Amino acid sequence: MGPDELAEPHIELIFQRLAMQHPDYANFRVKDNWWAWALKTRQGHREPVFEMSPAYRRKLAEWETHTGRRHRAPLDPFPVQDPT
């Protein structure tokens, strides 16, 4: 596999490209950048709601402090890394 395929969040991509773009789904919810839900309905909010629990926020802050890097936001693309 190439670096772009290794870095791609496949399940997130399916949620974003199939569920979120389908006209029969709405009320999208993403929790802790790990779980995602969509409600099969023609009525509802089309914009996703992002929730972060206090425990997840602490873990995220610890990780960012430890690594010196900022974690990507939910549904943002992963940066492509050069294989060389």
C-alpha positions in Angstrom: 0.0 0.0 0.0 1.1 3.5 -0.7 1.6 6.2 2.0 -1.7 7.9 1.2 -3.6 4.6 1.7 -1.8 3.8 5.0 -2.6 7.3 6.4 -6.2 7.3 5.3 -8.9 6.8 8.0 -11.0 4.4 6.1 -14.1 4.1 8.3 -14.1 7.9 8.8 -14.0 8.3 5.0 -17.0 5.9 4.6 -18.9 7.9 7.1 -18.0 11.2 5.5 -18.5 10.2 1.8 -21.4 7.7 2.0 -23.5 8.4 5.1 -23.1 12.2 5.3 -23.8 12.7 1.6 -26.8 10.4 1.4 -30.1 12.3 1.3 -31.8 9.7 3.6 -29.4 10.3 6.6 -29.2 13.2 9.0 -28.4 14.1 12.6 -24.8 13.1 12.4 -22.9 12.8 15.7 -19.2 12.2 16.3 -18.1 11.5 19.9 -14.5 11.6 21.1 -13.3 11.4 17.5 -13.9 7.7 17.7 -17.7 6.9 17.5 -20.0 8.2 14.8 -23.8 7.9 14.4 -26.2 8.9 11.7 -30.0 8.7 11.8 -31.9 7.4 8.8 -34.4 10.1 8.2 -35.2 12.7 5.6 -35.6 15.4 8.2 -33.0 16.7 10.6 -29.7 18.5 10.8 -27.2 17.9 8.0 -24.2 19.4 9.9 -22.4 17.0 12.2 -22.3 17.5 15.9 -18.9 16.8 17.6 -18.8 15.9 21.3 -15.8 15.4 23.5 -16.0 13.9 26.9 -13.8 15.4 29.7 -11.8 12.2 29.8 -11.1 12.4 26.1 -10.1 16.0 26.4 -7.6 15.2 29.1 -6.1 12.3 27.1 -5.9 14.6 24.0 -4.2 17.4 26.0 -1.7 14.9 27.5 -0.9 13.4 24.1 -0.4 16.9 22.5 1.9 17.9 25.4 3.8 14.7 25.3 4.3 14.7 21.5 4.5 18.5 20.9 2.0 18.0 18.0 -1.6 19.1 17.6 -4.1 16.3 16.9 -6.1 16.8 13.8 -9.8 17.8 14.1 -12.5 15.2 13.3 -13.2 14.8 9.6 -10.1 16.8 8.7 -7.8 15.0 6.2 -4.7 13.3 7.4 -1.5 14.9 6.2 0.2 12.8 3.5 3.7 11.8 4.6 6.6 11.5 2.1 7.7 7.8 2.0 11.4 8.8 1.5 
